[in-house]
């Protein structure tokens, strides 16, 4: 799942940044705001992520 998510991010982020740069007439300011927004979303998700206290993995049941 991590490889899939990182592959999709590696495809979507440069494409979105290129579209933003083209859309704003060659200005990189919109692309930088896109990166800052993505960073804010990641930080918010990291702050609110909780590790479950009871881990029900397959290894425990084997």
Secondary structure, DSSP 8 states (H G I E B T S, - for coil): -HHHHHHHHHHHHHHHHHHHHHHTTT-SHHHHHHHHHHHHHHHHHHHH----SS---HHHH-
